[in-house]
Amino acid sequence: MQARMKNPAMILSEAMPAILKVYDATKQGGVPESTLELVHLRASQINGCGYCAYGGAMVARKAGVSDEKLFALAAWREAPWFTDAERAALALAEAATRLSDRADPVPDEIWNEATRHYDERGLAALVLMIGVTNLFNRLNATTRQVAGPTW
């Protein structure tokens, strides 16, 4: 495989620092880094972004995510290893990533469950992580960035 071009945020060099600032800001919301990385990885799986799925798994592992969670992430609803807070974050990530899949993209049921586990800063961190992940996924999938040894 070969990328169509370099990542657009690298070509327009002013973009990458701004995107990374948003990513870094997500770590200021009080959500465990492991949860943020699970959210990143799950959204990347949904979007079919191999570059982010590979890199996300590596970063998640460094953030303390167990192999059991990494291996079962695509089936998190049926796997016993996820906490209720992680499940709420993953449900929010899936809904906010699949905006066109239903008339009410993020139903109150999903949002309210997330509010049971996260305060406003935590919710802000999660929503920003979902957003920045979807941005990276779209940049990387569109330009066919290659997963693997570049990490």
N, C-alpha and C positions, 0 to 999 in steps of 0.2 A: 504494500500500500504506500501511497505517497499523497501528502497533503496537496490540495489545490493551490494553496498559497499559505503564507505565514498567517498566524492569528491576526485578524484585523486590529485588535487592540495593541499589537506589537508594531504594526505598520504605522498606525496613527499613535505615536508614542505618548501623547498626552492622555490617551484613554486608559491605559493600563494602571497608572498610579491611582487614578480616580476609582476605578473598579476595585482595586485592591484595598483602598481605604474603606469602601463599603463592606467588603469581606471582613476586614479587620474589625470594623465597628460591631459586627455581629457578636464578637467575643466579649463585648461590654454589657450584654444584657442579662448576665447571670445564668444563662442556659449552659449546662455542661458542654464542653467542647466535643465530647463523644456524641452527644445528641445532635449537635449542629452538623457534625460530619456524617452521621447516619442520614439526616435530612438531605444533605448535599448528594450523597451517594444514591439515595432512593430516587430523587428527582432526575439524576443523571441516568439511572437505569431506565426510567420511564421514557426519557427523551432519546434514548439510544445513543448517548454520547460516550463512545468508547474511551476517549481521552480522559474525560472526567470520571467515568466509572472506574477505570484503572487507577488513576491518580487518587480518586476519592477513597478507594479501598486502602491504598497505602497510607494516606493521611489519617484515616479513621483508625487504622491499626496503631499508628503512633500515638493517637489520642486515647488509646486504651480500649477500643472496641474489640470485643472477643471474636475469635474465629467463628464461634457458633452464630453470633449475630451477623457477621459478614456473610457467612454462607447461606443464612436463612432470610436475609433482608427482603428479597423479592416476595417472600411468603410470610411476612412479619405477623400477619393476623393469625396464622395457624401455628406460629412458633412460640415456645414457652419462655424464651430468653429475654424478652423485651419488657421493660417496666411500663406501668400505665402512662407515665409522663412521656416516655419515648413513643408509645403507641399514639398518643394524642398528637405529638409533633409529626409523626409519620403520616397520620391521616390528614393533617393540615397540609403537609407537603404534597401529598398526592392530589388533593382537591385543588390546591392553588397552582399546581403544575398542569392539571388536566382541565383547564378553565372551560373549554367548549364541550365537555362531556355531559353536562347537565344544565338545565335552565338556571338553577341556583348553584353557581360554581363552588361556593364554600357555604354549605348549609349551616344553619344555626347549631344543629346537633354537633357538627365537627368543631365549629368555633367555640361553642360553650364548653365542650370537653377540654379543649386547649386552655381555656381560661381557668379551669379547675386546677391546672398544674403550673401555669405560668402567669406571672404578673404582666403589667403593661410593657415593661422593659424587655421581659423575656419574649413576649409575643412579637414585639418590634424586632428583636434579634432573629426570631424564627422567620418572620415574613421577609425581612431583608435577606436572610440566607437563601430562602426559596427563590426570591427574585434574582439575586446575583448568580445563583446556580443556573437558573433558566437562561440568563444572559450568556454565561460562559458556554452552556450547552448549545445554544443557538449559533454562537460564533464558531465553536469547534466542529459541530456536526455539519454546518453549512460548508465549511472549508475543508472538511474531512481530515481534521487533525488526527495523527496516528497515535494510538495508545501504545504504551509500553516503555521501552528503555529510555525515553526522553526524561522520565521521572528519575 
